[in-house]
Amino acid sequence: MQHSDLIQIIRRQHLPRLVFPLIMIIVSVVFIISNPFKKALTPHTVDSLDAINSLYENGEEYIKCTIDKMYYTGYDYVKGSKKKAGIYYTFYNGICYYIIYPTGSTDKGTPAIIDGATFSAKLQHSEPIYNDLVKNVSEMVNFTEDGLKSVSCDLFINSYAYNTNYSRFMIIGFMIIALISLIFLVLLIIAAINPNYSSPVKALRKYGDYKTLFAIAVTEYDTAVAVGRKNVFITDTFLIIITKTDTDIIPLENITWVYDYNEVYHKKGNTIMYHPLCIVTDTKKVYKIRHVSKKGIDSIVNTLLSRYPEIMTGCNN
C-alpha cells in the first residue's frame, strides 16, 4: 500500500508551528521599534519651568530640569505608611511650583532647602494635595491663600514617580522574547528542511541511532499497513502514529505493555467517554492513540501480539 512520503508528512506538520514564534518576533520587534516607553526613557529637557504646562498639554509627561533652590513645605509624600519623598516649592518668574523630591534617609530629617538640583520627573495633577499645599505655603511666604493660588502651577513636578525600571524591564523582556522566538523559529525551519532534526525523529534516540532508525522507518512506511485506525500504521519494525500535528515512530521490539483506559469529559452537560490506547516502551515512554473504537483497539493489540507475544496487555482505569 502506497502512502505519502513520511519525510513530507513531518515537514508539513512543522509548518504550522512556525506561525507562533513568527508572530512573537513581529510583535516584539514592532513593540521595540515603536517603544511606547520612549518618552519615559528620554525625558524632555526643560530650560525654563514656564514651559511645563504647554509640554503637559502636548502629551509630554516626563521632563528633566534644574532648579536652583527648593524649599521644604513641611509636607511629605507618603505611600502606605512610609515616607517616600519631601514636597518642596520654588518660585520661578513669579510662579510657585511644587516638587515631590526623594531626599533619602538622613539623621537630620528632610532638608529645609535644596540648592542646585538637576533631576528627571513626571508631571502630575493632584488637586487634594495641591489645595492643602497652597494653604500651608501661603502661611510660610506671607501670601493669602487665594493670592498664592493665583500664581501657583497646579502641576506637580514629581521626581519620585519617575521610575524607568518598569519601562526598561518591558523592553528587555520583549527583546528576550524575540530572541527566544527567533531561536525556536530557526530550529523549526531546520527541522522542516531536514526532519532528522525534528522532534519525532530525535525521540528515537532512546532506542538507538535515531538517523538509522528513521531511515528504516521512511523505507518501510511505503508498504505500511493501516491497523485499527487510518492514522495508525504498522511496518516490519515500527508502529507509526500520525496526527495532524505530530508523528510517533515506535520500534516494535521496544514495546513492553499496551492497555486502554477511560477518559471522561464533560461538555455542555453531556458526559463523553473515550478509551485511548496506551503503548508503553522499555524506556517508560507512554504513547497514546486517542479516539479509537473498541474494535480498533482489539485490532492494534492483536496485531502487536502476533509480532511480539511477550508484550503485556491489560486495562488501567
Backbone as CSV, one residue per row, in Angstrom:
resi,resn,N_x,N_y,N_z,CA_x,CA_y,CA_z,C_x,C_y,C_z
1,MET,0.847,-1.202,0.000,0.000,0.000,0.000,0.884,1.254,0.000
2,GLN,0.641,2.201,-0.911,1.478,3.383,-1.028,0.919,4.509,-0.142
3,HIS,1.802,5.261,0.489,1.406,6.365,1.353,2.208,7.603,0.968
4,SER,1.740,8.763,1.484,2.547,9.968,1.325,3.883,9.751,2.010
5,ASP,4.908,10.328,1.453,6.247,10.148,1.999,6.293,10.615,3.445
6,LEU,6.869,9.806,4.337,6.921,10.128,5.761,7.690,11.420,6.013
7,ILE,8.724,11.663,5.243,9.509,12.899,5.398,8.631,14.117,5.118
8,GLN,7.836,14.050,4.047,6.970,15.173,3.702,5.892,15.397,4.754
9,ILE,5.401,14.312,5.350,4.393,14.443,6.410,4.961,15.211,7.597
10,ILE,6.166,14.843,8.022,6.792,15.527,9.164,7.072,16.981,8.821
11,ARG,7.474,17.235,7.592,7.707,18.623,7.182,6.419,19.437,7.255
12,ARG,5.341,18.882,6.739,4.061,19.607,6.767,3.590,19.858,8.192
13,GLN,3.850,18.905,9.079,3.448,19.090,10.473,4.202,20.242,11.131
14,HIS,5.406,20.522,10.657,6.204,21.589,11.264,5.809,22.975,10.769
15,LEU,5.188,23.069,9.618,4.866,24.390,9.060,3.948,25.217,9.959
16,PRO,2.842,24.651,10.506,2.000,25.473,11.398,2.738,25.926,12.654
17,ARG,3.749,25.180,13.057,4.489,25.550,14.265,5.331,26.803,14.060
18,LEU,5.567,27.169,12.809,6.361,28.364,12.529,5.581,29.635,12.821
19,VAL,4.241,29.519,12.851,3.408,30.713,12.944,3.593,31.441,14.273
20,PHE,3.513,30.700,15.393,3.556,31.362,16.700,4.876,32.104,16.958
21,PRO,6.050,31.455,16.803,7.282,32.223,17.027,7.436,33.384,16.057
22,LEU,6.919,33.231,14.818,6.995,34.327,13.852,6.153,35.509,14.315
23,ILE,4.956,35.221,14.830,4.096,36.287,15.356,4.764,36.974,16.542
24,MET,5.366,36.179,17.439,6.023,36.754,18.614,7.195,37.644,18.213
25,ILE,7.933,37.243,17.186,9.047,38.065,16.707,8.526,39.387,16.150
26,ILE,7.468,39.319,15.336,6.911,40.530,14.729,6.381,41.473,15.808
27,VAL,5.620,40.918,16.767,5.060,41.745,17.845,6.174,42.387,18.667
28,SER,7.203,41.609,18.989,8.312,42.135,19.803,9.076,43.220,19.072
29,VAL,9.342,43.001,17.791,10.089,44.000,17.003,9.274,45.283,16.866
30,VAL,7.966,45.144,16.582,7.109,46.331,16.470,7.081,47.088,17.789
31,PHE,6.985,46.350,18.893,6.956,46.992,20.213,8.262,47.742,20.475
32,ILE,9.382,47.088,20.195,10.687,47.702,20.469,10.898,48.940,19.607
33,ILE,10.467,48.859,18.331,10.647,49.999,17.419,9.731,51.155,17.806
34,SER,8.447,50.839,18.050,7.506,51.905,18.412,7.790,52.453,19.804
35,ASN,8.198,51.545,20.718,8.641,51.896,22.066,7.739,52.915,22.756
36,PRO,6.602,52.469,23.293,5.712,53.400,23.993,6.329,54.000,25.247
37,PHE,7.466,53.449,25.680,8.125,53.976,26.876,9.259,54.948,26.538
38,LYS,9.340,55.310,25.256,10.451,56.160,24.830,10.463,57.490,25.578
39,LYS,9.271,58.063,25.796,9.208,59.362,26.474,9.724,59.273,27.909
40,ALA,9.455,58.121,28.557,9.923,57.951,29.933,11.435,57.788,29.969
41,LEU,11.978,57.093,28.963,13.418,56.834,28.947,14.215,58.039,28.455
42,THR,13.557,58.922,27.686,14.237,60.119,27.170,13.414,61.352,27.527
43,PRO,13.433,61.769,28.790,12.618,62.913,29.217,13.014,64.202,28.497
44,HIS,12.035,65.065,28.317,12.251,66.347,27.634,13.032,67.291,28.560
45,THR,14.145,67.792,28.087,14.947,68.714,28.895,14.290,70.083,28.905
46,VAL,14.036,70.577,30.114,13.352,71.858,30.289,14.368,72.900,30.748
47,ASP,14.501,73.954,29.953,15.395,75.053,30.340,14.679,76.070,31.210
48,SER,13.350,76.132,31.055,12.552,77.079,31.817,11.296,76.381,32.314
49,LEU,10.998,76.532,33.614,9.797,75.908,34.173,8.513,76.490,33.581
50,ASP,8.634,77.644,32.934,7.458,78.242,32.296,6.856,77.306,31.244
51,ALA,7.662,76.380,30.732,7.224,75.556,29.598,6.461,74.301,30.004
52,ILE,6.402,73.994,31.303,5.870,72.669,31.664,4.376,72.523,31.372
53,ASN,3.600,73.604,31.480,2.171,73.498,31.193,1.913,73.152,29.730
54,SER,2.604,73.852,28.839,2.408,73.582,27.408,2.938,72.196,27.044
55,LEU,4.037,71.772,27.674,4.557,70.433,27.418,3.552,69.367,27.846
56,TYR,2.956,69.554,29.027,1.994,68.584,29.539,0.757,68.518,28.643
57,GLU,0.305,69.682,28.165,-0.857,69.716,27.281,-0.578,69.027,25.953
58,ASN,0.703,69.002,25.554,1.096,68.354,24.298,1.507,66.897,24.490
59,GLY,1.224,66.346,25.675,1.475,64.929,25.908,2.853,64.591,26.444
60,GLU,3.631,65.595,26.808,4.964,65.343,27.368,4.855,65.294,28.890
61,GLU,4.835,64.073,29.431,4.698,63.924,30.882,6.035,63.907,31.597
62,TYR,7.103,63.578,30.883,8.398,63.371,31.526,9.370,64.485,31.144
63,ILE,9.985,65.061,32.153,10.903,66.175,31.911,12.200,65.976,32.692
64,LYS,13.211,66.713,32.290,14.450,66.799,33.042,14.721,68.283,33.255
65,CYS,14.930,68.668,34.508,15.055,70.096,34.805,16.121,70.345,35.871
66,THR,16.503,71.596,35.972,17.421,72.045,37.030,16.733,73.158,37.802
67,ILE,16.666,73.011,39.117,16.041,74.026,39.965,17.095,74.553,40.930
68,ASP,17.284,75.867,40.916,18.359,76.481,41.706,18.148,76.331,43.209
69,LYS,16.903,76.524,43.647,16.672,76.467,45.097,15.252,75.976,45.363
70,MET,15.147,74.939,46.209,13.842,74.388,46.581,13.675,74.478,48.087
71,TYR,12.443,74.812,48.533,12.162,74.993,49.955,11.152,73.936,50.410
72,TYR,11.423,73.355,51.548,10.567,72.305,52.088,9.250,72.894,52.569
73,THR,8.125,72.275,52.157,6.804,72.779,52.532,6.351,72.297,53.908
74,GLY,7.036,71.309,54.433,6.583,70.704,55.681,5.723,69.476,55.436
75,TYR,5.389,69.235,54.180,4.611,68.047,53.808,5.546,66.988,53.224
76,ASP,5.154,65.744,53.437,5.899,64.624,52.850,4.979,63.812,51.951
77,TYR,5.584,63.183,50.986,4.847,62.262,50.111,4.935,60.888,50.760
78,VAL,3.782,60.376,51.194,3.720,59.120,51.946,2.970,58.080,51.118
79,LYS,3.551,56.886,51.052,2.903,55.775,50.370,2.785,54.639,51.365
80,GLY,1.521,54.184,51.568,1.322,53.231,52.654,1.491,53.985,53.960
81,SER,2.452,53.589,54.738,2.750,54.309,55.976,4.180,54.828,55.992
82,LYS,4.826,54.758,54.805,6.238,55.138,54.743,6.429,56.424,53.942
83,LYS,7.276,57.262,54.450,7.622,58.483,53.742,8.523,58.139,52.556
84,LYS,8.152,58.628,51.389,8.915,58.347,50.182,9.675,59.565,49.667
85,ALA,9.161,60.757,49.958,9.816,61.973,49.442,9.321,63.181,50.213
86,GLY,10.069,64.258,50.103,9.634,65.528,50.659,8.975,66.349,49.560
87,ILE,8.025,67.223,49.964,7.373,68.100,48.984,7.932,69.510,49.159
88,TYR,8.456,70.046,48.053,9.144,71.338,48.067,8.413,72.335,47.168
89,TYR,8.770,73.594,47.325,8.249,74.616,46.416,9.398,75.513,45.986
90,THR,9.213,76.170,44.870,10.177,77.144,44.378,9.431,78.198,43.584
91,PHE,9.974,79.416,43.556,9.402,80.476,42.728,10.278,80.671,41.500
92,TYR,9.624,80.721,40.345,10.354,80.934,39.091,9.521,81.883,38.237
93,ASN,10.128,83.062,37.931,9.436,84.107,37.152,8.065,84.435,37.740
94,GLY,8.017,84.500,39.067,6.793,84.913,39.742,5.755,83.821,39.905
95,ILE,6.056,82.598,39.495,5.128,81.482,39.625,5.676,80.484,40.636
96,CYS,4.770,79.963,41.490,5.171,78.982,42.503,4.965,77.569,41.950
97,TYR,6.026,76.774,41.993,5.981,75.386,41.504,6.214,74.444,42.685
98,TYR,5.549,73.282,42.629,5.658,72.297,43.704,6.374,71.047,43.191
99,ILE,7.329,70.584,43.988,8.193,69.480,43.571,8.133,68.372,44.613
100,ILE,7.897,67.139,44.165,7.985,65.970,45.038,9.350,65.357,44.783
101,TYR,10.201,65.437,45.803,11.611,65.120,45.588,12.113,64.146,46.659
102,PRO,12.579,62.941,46.253,13.124,61.993,47.241,14.399,62.536,47.861
103,THR,14.459,62.484,49.185,15.647,63.014,49.873,16.437,61.927,50.576
104,GLY,15.904,60.695,50.591,16.603,59.619,51.280,16.493,59.773,52.780
105,SER,17.150,58.868,53.489,17.121,58.894,54.961,18.352,59.617,55.483
106,THR,18.122,60.628,56.281,19.238,61.344,56.910,18.940,61.506,58.399
107,ASP,19.993,61.632,59.175,19.824,61.822,60.623,19.172,63.164,60.934
108,LYS,19.355,64.137,60.023,18.836,65.479,60.265,17.412,65.649,59.739
109,GLY,16.844,64.602,59.190,15.492,64.703,58.657,15.483,65.276,57.247
110,THR,14.334,65.755,56.824,14.187,66.296,55.474,14.874,67.656,55.389
111,PRO,15.767,67.838,54.386,16.455,69.125,54.249,15.460,70.262,54.048
112,ALA,15.681,71.375,54.699,14.778,72.523,54.576,14.955,73.219,53.235
113,ILE,16.193,73.234,52.747,16.480,73.897,51.472,17.397,72.985,50.655
114,ILE,17.124,72.862,49.373,17.993,72.101,48.466,18.448,73.032,47.364
115,ASP,19.758,73.129,47.183,20.321,74.021,46.171,20.761,73.243,44.941
116,GLY,20.515,73.829,43.764,21.057,73.327,42.506,20.775,71.871,42.209
117,ALA,19.524,71.472,42.215,19.174,70.069,41.951,18.797,69.877,40.475
118,THR,19.446,68.902,39.836,19.096,68.506,38.467,18.532,67.093,38.519
119,PHE,17.338,66.904,37.994,16.689,65.598,38.122,15.629,65.419,37.031
120,SER,15.212,64.180,36.864,14.111,63.849,35.956,12.847,63.681,36.780
121,ALA,11.683,63.985,36.163,10.439,63.939,36.920,9.261,63.689,35.977
122,LYS,8.152,63.317,36.600,6.904,63.141,35.873,5.938,64.239,36.286
123,LEU,5.292,64.869,35.307,4.327,65.929,35.585,2.987,65.294,35.923
124,GLN,2.403,65.698,37.061,1.155,65.092,37.521,0.236,66.122,38.146
125,HIS,-1.080,65.843,38.067,-2.083,66.636,38.777,-2.495,65.893,40.043
126,SER,-2.701,66.619,41.129,-3.256,66.027,42.353,-3.937,67.145,43.140
127,GLU,-5.203,67.361,42.840,-5.922,68.517,43.371,-6.010,68.542,44.898
128,PRO,-6.340,67.409,45.579,-6.444,67.486,47.054,-5.127,67.921,47.699
129,ILE,-4.002,67.327,47.262,-2.706,67.694,47.841,-2.370,69.143,47.491
130,TYR,-2.683,69.524,46.279,-2.381,70.880,45.807,-3.062,71.928,46.674
131,ASN,-4.329,71.742,46.984,-5.063,72.720,47.785,-4.484,72.840,49.195
132,ASP,-4.117,71.697,49.793,-3.521,71.732,51.133,-2.174,72.440,51.113
133,LEU,-1.398,72.186,50.055,-0.077,72.800,49.959,-0.179,74.315,49.824
134,VAL,-1.083,74.769,48.974,-1.244,76.211,48.781,-1.570,76.890,50.105
135,LYS,-2.450,76.238,50.872,-2.824,76.815,52.168,-1.619,76.874,53.095
136,ASN,-0.820,75.798,53.137,0.322,75.743,54.031,1.429,76.702,53.602
137,VAL,1.732,76.694,52.311,2.828,77.525,51.813,2.468,79.004,51.893
138,SER,1.187,79.319,51.721,0.775,80.729,51.779,1.117,81.332,53.140
139,GLU,0.990,80.521,54.189,1.348,81.000,55.523,2.855,81.168,55.660
140,MET,3.624,80.312,54.974,5.079,80.362,55.080,5.653,81.578,54.352
141,VAL,4.996,82.005,53.269,5.552,83.091,52.453,4.739,84.383,52.592
142,ASN,3.845,84.409,53.579,3.043,85.603,53.853,2.191,86.038,52.665
143,PHE,1.533,85.055,52.030,0.569,85.313,50.972,-0.810,84.916,51.491
144,THR,-1.818,85.521,50.894,-3.149,84.975,51.147,-3.274,83.675,50.343
145,GLU,-4.179,82.821,50.784,-4.328,81.542,50.079,-4.766,81.747,48.636
146,ASP,-5.739,82.637,48.421,-6.199,82.907,47.059,-5.123,83.584,46.235
147,GLY,-4.360,84.447,46.920,-3.295,85.144,46.201,-2.224,84.190,45.718
148,LEU,-1.835,83.230,46.580,-0.816,82.263,46.177,-1.350,81.321,45.103
149,LYS,-2.633,80.957,45.237,-3.208,80.043,44.237,-3.214,80.682,42.861
150,SER,-3.386,81.992,42.821,-3.436,82.685,41.528,-2.076,82.703,40.833
151,VAL,-1.001,82.487,41.599,0.338,82.483,40.975,1.009,81.119,41.136
152,SER,0.218,80.081,41.405,0.776,78.736,41.582,0.475,77.863,40.369
153,CYS,1.404,76.993,40.050,1.205,75.992,38.991,0.612,74.741,39.633
154,ASP,-0.518,74.282,39.099,-1.165,73.128,39.712,-0.605,71.790,39.218
155,LEU,0.469,71.841,38.468,1.153,70.618,38.042,2.264,70.294,39.033
156,PHE,2.287,69.086,39.538,3.382,68.665,40.404,4.560,68.176,39.543
157,ILE,5.735,68.543,39.944,6.959,68.013,39.323,7.404,66.867,40.224
158,ASN,7.016,65.664,39.857,7.152,64.505,40.750,8.376,63.675,40.365
159,SER,9.457,63.895,41.078,10.678,63.133,40.806,10.558,61.696,41.304
160,TYR,9.790,61.508,42.382,9.615,60.152,42.914,8.901,59.248,41.913
161,ALA,7.933,59.791,41.169,7.141,58.993,40.225,7.928,58.641,38.965
162,TYR,9.082,59.309,38.798,9.882,58.997,37.604,10.724,57.763,37.890
163,ASN,10.246,56.638,37.388,10.937,55.361,37.596,10.940,54.602,36.275
164,THR,12.117,54.429,35.706,12.221,53.795,34.386,12.469,52.288,34.481
165,ASN,12.490,51.745,35.692,12.771,50.305,35.819,11.736,49.464,35.084
166,TYR,10.447,49.837,35.233,9.388,49.076,34.564,9.548,49.153,33.044
167,SER,9.838,50.374,32.552,10.000,50.549,31.105,11.164,49.729,30.582
168,ARG,12.270,49.765,31.282,13.446,49.001,30.854,13.170,47.497,30.933
169,PHE,12.457,47.088,31.986,12.123,45.673,32.131,11.269,45.195,30.956
170,MET,10.279,46.011,30.550,9.412,45.635,29.437,10.202,45.512,28.136
171,ILE,11.079,46.460,27.880,11.856,46.421,26.638,12.799,45.226,26.630
172,ILE,13.500,45.006,27.744,14.407,43.858,27.837,13.609,42.557,27.707
173,GLY,12.419,42.525,28.337,11.575,41.339,28.252,11.181,41.022,26.821
174,PHE,10.781,42.040,26.061,10.396,41.809,24.668,11.604,41.430,23.814
175,MET,12.776,41.958,24.146,13.990,41.559,23.421,14.302,40.083,23.666
176,ILE,14.128,39.644,24.919,14.362,38.233,25.253,13.345,37.351,24.538
177,ILE,12.068,37.779,24.535,11.025,37.019,23.831,11.361,36.896,22.352
178,ALA,11.798,38.016,21.750,12.142,37.996,20.324,13.314,37.053,20.060
179,LEU,14.306,37.077,20.956,15.480,36.218,20.773,15.105,34.738,20.898
180,ILE,14.336,34.402,21.953,13.927,33.012,22.149,13.067,32.540,20.978
181,SER,12.141,33.408,20.533,11.282,33.052,19.401,12.105,32.842,18.137
182,LEU,13.130,33.670,17.953,13.988,33.523,16.777,14.731,32.194,16.810
183,ILE,15.220,31.826,17.996,15.919,30.543,18.135,14.975,29.389,17.806
184,PHE,13.745,29.434,18.367,12.767,28.384,18.074,12.417,28.351,16.591
185,LEU,12.288,29.529,15.997,11.937,29.595,14.583,13.024,28.963,13.727
186,VAL,14.272,29.272,14.042,15.397,28.699,13.289,15.420,27.183,13.442
187,LEU,15.217,26.711,14.683,15.218,25.257,14.921,14.085,24.570,14.170
188,LEU,12.907,25.210,14.132,11.769,24.633,13.422,11.999,24.620,11.915
189,ILE,12.626,25.669,11.411,12.938,25.715,9.972,13.932,24.623,9.615
190,ILE,14.950,24.455,10.474,15.939,23.393,10.247,15.258,22.031,10.253
191,ALA,14.332,21.825,11.227,13.626,20.545,11.321,12.729,20.318,10.113
192,ALA,12.135,21.414,9.587,11.272,21.277,8.416,12.093,20.947,7.171
193,ILE,13.287,21.514,7.091,14.155,21.236,5.940,14.764,19.846,6.044
194,ASN,15.226,19.520,7.251,15.854,18.223,7.478,15.179,17.539,8.672
195,PRO,14.204,16.653,8.433,13.463,16.009,9.525,14.330,15.228,10.504
196,ASN,15.592,14.953,10.172,16.471,14.293,11.131,16.610,15.099,12.416
197,TYR,16.302,16.414,12.326,16.421,17.288,13.494,15.048,17.619,14.081
198,SER,14.007,16.938,13.626,12.666,17.160,14.150,12.453,16.370,15.437
199,SER,11.451,16.772,16.216,11.206,16.102,17.496,10.794,14.637,17.340
200,PRO,9.972,14.265,16.326,9.631,12.837,16.198,10.848,11.957,15.932
201,VAL,11.810,12.502,15.191,12.997,11.706,14.860,13.961,11.688,16.040
202,LYS,14.164,12.827,16.675,15.083,12.872,17.817,14.583,12.028,18.982
203,ALA,13.256,11.791,19.022,12.708,10.927,20.079,13.202,9.499,19.941
204,LEU,13.677,9.135,18.738,14.190,7.781,18.520,15.560,7.557,19.159
205,ARG,16.161,8.613,19.676,17.461,8.470,20.344,17.394,7.467,21.490
206,LYS,16.223,7.363,22.098,16.069,6.447,23.234,16.220,4.989,22.816
207,TYR,16.103,4.747,21.516,16.080,3.363,21.048,17.283,2.983,20.186
208,GLY,18.233,3.929,20.047,19.420,3.615,19.251,19.815,4.781,18.368
209,ASP,20.487,4.485,17.267,20.908,5.513,16.317,19.666,6.057,15.611
210,TYR,19.248,7.265,15.996,17.960,7.778,15.519,17.937,8.011,14.013
211,LYS,19.069,8.384,13.433,19.096,8.615,11.984,18.922,7.303,11.218
212,THR,19.570,6.251,11.721,19.432,4.940,11.077,18.012,4.421,11.228
213,LEU,17.447,4.553,12.437,16.080,4.090,12.674,15.078,4.853,11.803
214,PHE,15.292,6.154,11.666,14.381,6.946,10.849,14.484,6.564,9.376
215,ALA,15.694,6.311,8.920,15.876,5.887,7.525,15.124,4.581,7.259
216,ILE,15.158,3.665,8.216,14.417,2.404,8.075,12.912,2.674,8.064
217,ALA,12.468,3.565,8.965,11.039,3.886,9.041,10.544,4.496,7.739
218,VAL,11.346,5.387,7.139,10.971,6.024,5.873,10.810,4.970,4.779
219,THR,11.746,4.040,4.730,11.694,2.978,3.707,10.490,2.070,3.921
220,GLU,10.263,1.669,5.171,9.181,0.725,5.464,7.804,1.377,5.377
221,TYR,7.738,2.684,5.548,6.434,3.359,5.546,5.719,3.227,4.199
222,ASP,6.482,3.099,3.118,5.876,2.979,1.796,4.998,1.742,1.677
223,THR,5.285,0.714,2.472,4.490,-0.521,2.416,3.776,-0.798,3.732
224,ALA,3.630,0.266,4.560,2.986,0.099,5.869,1.502,-0.216,5.699
225,VAL,0.969,-0.902,6.688,-0.438,-1.293,6.672,-1.171,-0.563,7.801
226,ALA,-2.303,0.049,7.467,-3.107,0.715,8.494,-3.742,-0.348,9.379
227,VAL,-3.745,-0.073,10.694,-4.294,-1.045,11.624,-5.093,-0.295,12.692
228,GLY,-6.339,-0.711,12.907,-7.156,-0.103,13.960,-7.753,1.228,13.575
229,ARG,-6.931,2.110,13.049,-7.366,3.426,12.591,-6.576,3.788,11.344
230,LYS,-7.116,4.719,10.568,-6.448,5.075,9.318,-5.158,5.866,9.535
231,ASN,-4.928,6.349,10.749,-3.704,7.101,11.013,-2.683,6.284,11.820
232,VAL,-2.947,5.003,12.018,-2.034,4.113,12.744,-1.529,3.056,11.770
233,PHE,-0.200,2.978,11.640,0.391,2.066,10.661,1.401,1.147,11.332
234,ILE,1.494,-0.057,10.804,2.479,-0.995,11.319,3.363,-1.448,10.160
235,THR,4.671,-1.498,10.427,5.637,-1.980,9.446,6.367,-3.178,10.057
236,ASP,7.383,-3.642,9.391,8.160,-4.762,9.940,8.834,-4.387,11.255
237,THR,9.153,-3.096,11.409,9.965,-2.672,12.552,9.255,-1.692,13.475
238,PHE,8.255,-0.974,12.974,7.701,0.136,13.733,6.174,0.145,13.761
239,LEU,5.674,0.776,14.826,4.290,1.223,14.861,4.352,2.738,14.680
240,ILE,3.660,3.267,13.684,3.739,4.688,13.362,2.360,5.314,13.538
241,ILE,2.292,6.333,14.376,1.037,7.037,14.667,1.155,8.447,14.103
242,ILE,0.251,8.823,13.235,0.303,10.131,12.580,-0.971,10.914,12.893
243,THR,-0.807,12.112,13.448,-1.927,13.022,13.667,-1.692,14.279,12.830
244,LYS,-2.597,15.250,12.970,-2.446,16.486,12.199,-1.208,17.265,12.614
245,THR,-0.808,17.112,13.855,0.266,17.950,14.385,1.543,17.206,14.746
246,ASP,1.492,15.872,14.803,2.674,15.159,15.282,2.724,13.740,14.723
247,THR,3.913,13.157,14.829,4.143,11.778,14.405,4.917,11.050,15.494
248,ASP,4.464,9.858,15.831,5.197,8.997,16.763,5.680,7.769,16.006
249,ILE,6.975,7.499,16.129,7.568,6.323,15.498,8.066,5.423,16.622
250,ILE,7.433,4.267,16.793,7.711,3.400,17.947,8.294,2.074,17.462
251,PRO,9.539,1.760,17.839,10.088,0.447,17.482,9.297,-0.670,18.153
252,LEU,8.856,-1.637,17.383,8.033,-2.720,17.927,8.755,-3.508,19.009
253,GLU,10.048,-3.713,18.826,10.790,-4.546,19.773,10.949,-3.878,21.136
254,ASN,10.666,-2.589,21.218,10.793,-1.877,22.492,9.471,-1.737,23.235
255,ILE,8.383,-2.197,22.637,7.075,-2.108,23.299,6.979,-3.204,24.362
256,THR,6.626,-2.807,25.576,6.532,-3.769,26.681,5.109,-3.972,27.184
257,TRP,4.232,-2.972,26.963,2.901,-3.050,27.554,1.940,-2.210,26.735
258,VAL,0.746,-2.709,26.503,-0.319,-1.927,25.874,-1.575,-2.079,26.716
259,TYR,-2.292,-0.980,26.899,-3.526,-1.042,27.680,-4.435,0.119,27.272
260,ASP,-5.707,-0.026,27.513,-6.641,1.073,27.300,-7.217,1.491,28.646
261,TYR,-7.675,2.723,28.716,-8.256,3.224,29.962,-9.356,4.226,29.615
262,ASN,-10.069,4.668,30.638,-11.210,5.546,30.411,-10.822,7.008,30.620
263,GLU,-11.195,7.853,29.674,-11.082,9.298,29.822,-12.490,9.875,29.742
264,VAL,-12.883,10.606,30.758,-14.234,11.150,30.818,-14.175,12.661,30.674
265,TYR,-14.971,13.207,29.756,-15.062,14.642,29.536,-16.507,15.094,29.724
266,HIS,-16.665,16.284,30.256,-17.994,16.861,30.435,-18.103,18.083,29.528
267,LYS,-19.044,18.039,28.605,-19.190,19.116,27.627,-20.659,19.463,27.478
268,LYS,-20.995,20.700,27.850,-22.365,21.209,27.740,-23.373,20.274,28.416
269,GLY,-23.015,19.787,29.579,-23.907,18.934,30.344,-23.899,17.477,29.949
270,ASN,-23.145,17.168,28.909,-23.060,15.783,28.443,-21.755,15.148,28.902
271,THR,-21.832,13.897,29.267,-20.640,13.149,29.654,-20.180,12.315,28.464
272,ILE,-18.924,12.537,28.077,-18.371,11.817,26.932,-17.198,10.977,27.421
273,MET,-17.177,9.702,27.033,-16.112,8.804,27.469,-15.298,8.331,26.266
274,TYR,-13.988,8.424,26.404,-13.080,7.926,25.385,-12.253,6.784,25.968
275,HIS,-11.708,5.966,25.095,-10.891,4.838,25.528,-9.549,4.863,24.782
276,PRO,-8.644,5.792,25.168,-7.349,5.839,24.499,-6.563,4.547,24.723
277,LEU,-5.808,4.198,23.711,-4.915,3.042,23.839,-3.530,3.560,24.178
278,CYS,-2.966,3.077,25.259,-1.633,3.495,25.692,-0.615,2.423,25.330
279,ILE,0.513,2.875,24.830,1.594,1.970,24.451,2.828,2.387,25.241
280,VAL,3.346,1.464,26.031,4.491,1.753,26.893,5.713,1.008,26.356
281,THR,6.841,1.727,26.293,8.072,1.093,25.818,9.010,0.828,26.984
282,ASP,10.114,0.167,26.707,11.059,-0.163,27.773,11.804,1.053,28.313
283,THR,11.590,2.222,27.699,12.174,3.462,28.236,11.179,4.193,29.145
284,LYS,10.011,3.541,29.390,8.912,4.098,30.190,8.201,5.253,29.497
285,LYS,8.475,5.425,28.206,7.756,6.408,27.409,6.371,5.875,27.098
286,VAL,5.334,6.727,27.270,3.950,6.320,27.033,3.413,7.075,25.809
287,TYR,2.950,6.342,24.843,2.317,6.906,23.650,0.821,6.638,23.734
288,LYS,0.017,7.597,23.281,-1.432,7.436,23.355,-2.050,7.528,21.959
289,ILE,-2.945,6.587,21.683,-3.745,6.638,20.464,-5.162,6.969,20.895
290,ARG,-5.636,8.177,20.568,-6.924,8.652,21.046,-8.022,8.423,20.004
291,HIS,-9.271,8.520,20.488,-10.457,8.428,19.635,-10.444,7.161,18.789
292,VAL,-10.139,6.063,19.424,-10.118,4.781,18.726,-11.225,3.896,19.291
293,SER,-11.906,3.178,18.417,-13.020,2.319,18.845,-12.493,1.071,19.540
294,LYS,-13.403,0.366,20.214,-13.016,-0.892,20.864,-12.519,-1.894,19.823
295,LYS,-13.167,-1.901,18.678,-12.747,-2.795,17.605,-11.355,-2.417,17.116
296,GLY,-11.111,-1.111,17.027,-9.795,-0.652,16.600,-8.717,-1.018,17.596
297,ILE,-9.045,-0.894,18.898,-8.087,-1.267,19.948,-7.729,-2.747,19.832
298,ASP,-8.758,-3.562,19.680,-8.510,-5.012,19.566,-7.632,-5.326,18.362
299,SER,-7.869,-4.619,17.257,-7.086,-4.860,16.044,-5.617,-4.513,16.259
300,ILE,-5.370,-3.370,16.897,-3.980,-2.949,17.143,-3.295,-3.917,18.103
301,VAL,-3.981,-4.244,19.213,-3.387,-5.130,20.222,-3.097,-6.506,19.628
302,ASN,-4.050,-7.053,18.880,-3.862,-8.389,18.300,-2.715,-8.400,17.289
303,THR,-2.597,-7.317,16.522,-1.504,-7.235,15.545,-0.157,-7.192,16.255
304,LEU,-0.068,-6.407,17.329,1.188,-6.320,18.085,1.534,-7.665,18.715
305,LEU,0.532,-8.341,19.287,0.786,-9.626,19.937,1.181,-10.702,18.937
306,SER,0.701,-10.583,17.706,1.095,-11.559,16.694,2.564,-11.423,16.324
307,ARG,3.080,-10.224,16.506,4.516,-9.999,16.222,5.370,-10.282,17.460
308,TYR,4.875,-9.790,18.606,5.644,-9.923,19.846,4.705,-10.410,20.951
309,PRO,4.552,-11.718,21.085,3.622,-12.284,22.082,3.980,-11.924,23.518
310,GLU,5.227,-11.540,23.752,5.641,-11.236,25.120,5.152,-9.875,25.609
311,ILE,4.567,-9.077,24.736,4.044,-7.788,25.148,2.916,-7.989,26.148
312,MET,2.965,-7.278,27.259,1.915,-7.377,28.264,0.707,-6.551,27.827
313,THR,-0.462,-7.026,28.167,-1.685,-6.299,27.851,-2.529,-6.201,29.099
314,GLY,-3.377,-5.189,29.139,-4.228,-5.038,30.304,-5.016,-3.771,30.198
315,CYS,-5.801,-3.500,31.233,-6.644,-2.295,31.264,-6.330,-1.514,32.528
316,ASN,-6.102,-0.213,32.384,-5.808,0.640,33.527,-6.878,1.711,33.596
317,ASN,-7.713,1.653,34.620,-8.797,2.618,34.742,-8.391,3.821,35.586
